[in-house]
Amino acid sequence: MTVSLPLVLVLGVTAWAAVKFLGVRTWVVVVIALFGFYLNQTFLAPAIDSGTRTGVDVINGTTNE
């Protein structure tokens, strides 16, 4: 069974759980999100995208060996 969820929903639930159960401050979640948007506009964005896609492929077991 395949379930498709938007990444924003997954990240939102993860952030809510971190605030609720791990005691992470809300402002820390906001700063991390804003820093992510900032990094998206830099020269590091392609490297981050590539690394994220590779990590997802490794987790899913769909790497080209």
C-alpha contacts under 8 A as a table, 3 or more apart, distances in Angstrom:
res1	aa1	res2	aa2	distance
5	L	9	L	6.84
5	L	10	V	7.02
6	P	9	L	5.40
6	P	10	V	6.66
7	L	10	V	5.11
7	L	11	L	6.09
8	V	11	L	5.15
8	V	12	G	5.90
9	L	12	G	5.02
9	L	13	V	6.17
10	V	13	V	5.30
10	V	14	T	6.16
11	L	14	T	4.97
11	L	15	A	6.01
12	G	15	A	5.10
12	G	16	W	6.09
13	V	16	W	5.04
13	V	17	A	6.07
14	T	17	A	5.12
14	T	18	A	6.13
15	A	18	A	5.05
15	A	19	V	6.23
15	A	29	V	6.67
16	W	19	V	5.20
16	W	20	K	5.98
17	A	20	K	5.01
17	A	21	F	5.61
17	A	22	L	7.22
18	A	21	F	5.58
18	A	22	L	4.89
18	A	23	G	6.52
18	A	24	V	5.70
19	V	22	L	5.89
19	V	23	G	5.14
19	V	24	V	4.59
19	V	25	R	6.06
19	V	26	T	6.39
20	K	23	G	6.06
20	K	24	V	7.59
24	V	28	V	6.94
24	V	29	V	7.54
25	R	28	V	5.39
25	R	29	V	6.85
26	T	29	V	5.22
26	T	30	V	6.39
27	W	30	V	4.98
27	W	31	V	6.09
28	V	31	V	5.09
28	V	32	I	6.15
29	V	32	I	5.22
29	V	33	A	6.22
30	V	33	A	5.14
30	V	34	L	6.16
31	V	34	L	5.12
31	V	35	F	6.00
32	I	35	F	5.05
32	I	36	G	6.19
33	A	36	G	5.08
33	A	37	F	6.49
34	L	37	F	5.09
34	L	38	Y	6.23
35	F	38	Y	4.90
35	F	39	L	6.15
36	G	39	L	5.13
36	G	40	N	6.25
37	F	40	N	5.07
37	F	41	Q	7.04
38	Y	41	Q	5.65
38	Y	42	T	7.12
39	L	42	T	5.27
39	L	44	L	6.66
39	L	45	A	6.24
40	N	44	L	7.46
40	N	45	A	5.05
41	Q	45	A	6.72
42	T	45	A	5.83
43	F	46	P	6.97
44	L	47	A	5.39
44	L	48	I	6.20
45	A	48	I	5.11
45	A	49	D	6.04
46	P	49	D	5.04
46	P	50	S	6.03
47	A	50	S	5.11
47	A	51	G	6.03
48	I	51	G	5.12
48	I	52	T	6.01
49	D	52	T	5.14
49	D	53	R	6.14
50	S	53	R	5.19
50	S	54	T	6.10
51	G	54	T	5.10
51	G	55	G	6.07
52	T	55	G	5.07
52	T	56	V	6.20
53	R	56	V	5.11
53	R	57	D	6.15
54	T	57	D	5.04
54	T	58	V	6.18
54	T	63	T	7.73
55	G	58	V	5.10
55	G	59	I	6.23
56	V	59	I	5.10
56	V	60	N	6.04
57	D	60	N	5.05
57	D	61	G	5.81
57	D	62	T	5.04
57	D	63	T	5.41
58	V	61	G	5.03
58	V	62	T	6.39
58	V	63	T	5.87
59	I	62	T	7.91
